[in-house]
Amino acid sequence: MSVRPRPVPSEAEVADAAALLGVDPGAAPTEVKRAWRAAVRVTHPDRVDGPARAAAEHLAAVLNEARDVLLAVATDDENKTTESV
């Protein structure tokens, strides 16, 4: 099974993801993960009952995507730094 590479996110996607998690677009992976954990801790679908659960599941998916976008950029930046050394 091969893993398809993730497309490089646009600047707008990075800016939106950063704003959603409350970090700078060039935030370090540890900062991104810390902000994501804090957001998910409050909004996790397991903490919500009834009709609001669907909204919480959607929000969790959006937060996960934001984290993935920012981590992809951070990982790409780290790889470029190591390649140039």
N, C-alpha and C positions, 0 to 999 in steps of 0.2 A: 504494500500500500504506500503510495507516494503522497506527500503532503504538498498541497498547492501553495506557492508563496503568496503571501498577503500583498495586495496592491499597495503602493505607496500612497498614504493619505494626502489629500490636498491641504493647503494651508488653512482653508475654511473649516475643514473637518477637524484639524488639529486645534484651531482656535475655539470651535464649538465644544469639543471634548474637554479642553482645559477649563473653559468657563463653567461647564457643567460640574466638574469636580473641584473647581475653585483653586486651580494651580496655574502656574505659568506654562505657556506652550512648550517651553524647553525644560520642563521639570525633570529631575532625576527619577529613575524608576522607583526608588524607595519613597519619594515624596508622592508619586502617582499612586502607588499601592496604599500608602497611609490614607490619602484622601478618599480613595475608592472604598477602603474598609470602613471608614467613618460614615460614608454615605450609605453603604449597604447595611451597616449595623442598624441604622435608623429606619430604613425603608424596606427591609427584607420581607418578601411575601409571607414567610412563616409567622411574622408578627401581626399580620392583618387577617381579619375574618370577613366573611360575607362578600358583598359585591365589590368592595374596594380591593379585594385580592387580585383581580385581573389587572387593575391599574398598577398595583405594586409589582406584579410580575413583569409588566411592560417596562416600568421604571428600572427594575433590576436588569433587564436586557439592555436598556439604553446605557445604564451605568457601566455594565460589562463591556459594551462596545466602546465607550469613551476610554475606559482603561486600556483596552486592546490597542486603540489608535495611538494613544500617548506612549504606550510601551513599545509599539512598533517603531515610532519615531526615535525614542530614546535608544533602542537597540541598534537601529540603523546608524545613529550618530556615534555610538560607541564603536561600531564596526569600522566606520570611516576613520575614526581617531586611531584605532589600533593598526589599520592598514597603512596609514601614513607614517607610522613610527619606524 
